[in-house]
């Protein structure tokens, strides 16, 4: 079977070359076999692992959580309780972020709606930003 170069691994997985090297450096991806010319040589499983890591990062999982998930993936016969706990914790973070963004959206709407399109000394946006006490977003 033909070995996969780092450039091909990057294209197939959607992970940039420097990031692949970084993942190797922190142990998320095993150091690949090197060719006689000292070039990295990957297996299809490495590309699948890189795609898994990329997808987990897109969903906002931290490196330590991804490391745990990869350990679980490497031993598929164990309980999925740890994976469930990691996903539940990430869900709680996302729900908190949604609440925060919803409050921020409401505050920005108040700022924009209060703008009379007059002069800066009458601008509600500037007034609220200048006086943090008027900001309802951080009073929750």
N, C-alpha and C positions, 0 to 999 in steps of 0.2 A: 504494500500500500504506500502511496506517495505521501511524503511528509508535507506538512503545511508550514509555510513561512510565516513570520510574524505579520508581514503585510497582508497576507491572505487571511490569517486568523483575525486581524483587525477588521477587514472588509466583511468577512462572514459573520462575525459576532456583533459588529457595530460598536466595538470598543477600540479607542484610539491606541496606537502603538505605545506612546509613553504611559498610558494608563495600564496597559498589559504589563509593562515592565514594573510599574508600581505595585500591581496586584501580586506579581511574583515576589517582589521585595518584602511585602507584608505577609506573605504566606497564604493568600487566598487561592493562588494558582501555583502548582508545583513548578519548579524550575524545569524547563524543557530540556530534552536531549539536545546536544550541540552537534552540528555537522563537523566534518574535518576542517572546514573553513571557519569554524566557531560561530556559525549562524544558528539561531534558535530554530528548532524543528518541532512542530506541534502535532498532536493527534486530534482526530475529530472530537473526542471526548473533551479535550481542552477547550475547543471552540464552543461546545455546548455549555461547559462550565462558565466560560466568559459571558455567553449570552444570558445565563442564569444570573450572574452577578450584575450585569448591566440592567436587566429587568428589575431586580431587587433594588438597585440604586435609584432607578426611575420612580419606584414606588416609595422612595424615601427611607428605606431601611439603612441603618447605620452599619459600618463595617463589622463591628462586633456581632451584631445580629446576623449579618450575612455569613460570618464565619461559623456561627452556631448552626445556621440553616444548611450550610455546605457539609458540616460534620454529620448532620442528620441525614442528608441526602446520600452521603457516602456509606451509611449503614441503614438501609431501608427497612430492616426488620424490627427496628425499635419503635416505641410508641411515638405518636405524633403530638403528644401533649406539649412538648417544648416548642414545636413549630406553631401550634395553636396559640400558645402564650405569647410568643413573639408577634404574631399577627394581631392578636387582641391588643397588645400594648401599642403597636403602630396605629391601629384603628382609633384608640383612645387619643393618641397624639393628633391624628387627623381631625377627629371630632372637635377637639379643643381649638385647633387652628381654624376650623370652619366657624366656630363661635366667635373667635377673635376677629376673623375677616368680616363676618356679618356685622359686628359692632363697628368695625372700622368703616365699612361701606355706609352704614347709617350715619356716622359722623361726617364722612365726606359729602354725603347727600345734603346734610344740614348746612355744611359750609358752602356748597355750591348753590343751593336754593336761597341761602341768605345773601348771596352776592347781588348787590343792586346794580352792578355794572357801572358804578359811579367811579369815584376817586379812591385811591389806595387808603386814605385816612378813614374811609367808610366801608372798607372791604372786610366782610365777615371772615373770609379765608385767612387774611393776615391777622385779624383780631384774635381768632381762635388759636392760631399757631403761636402768636405772641404771648398769650395768656393760657398756660397749660390747664389752669383751673376751669376754663370754659369747655374743655375737651371731655365729652362724655365717654369716649372710647376707653380711657384709662381709669374711669371711676367705677368700673365693674368689679 
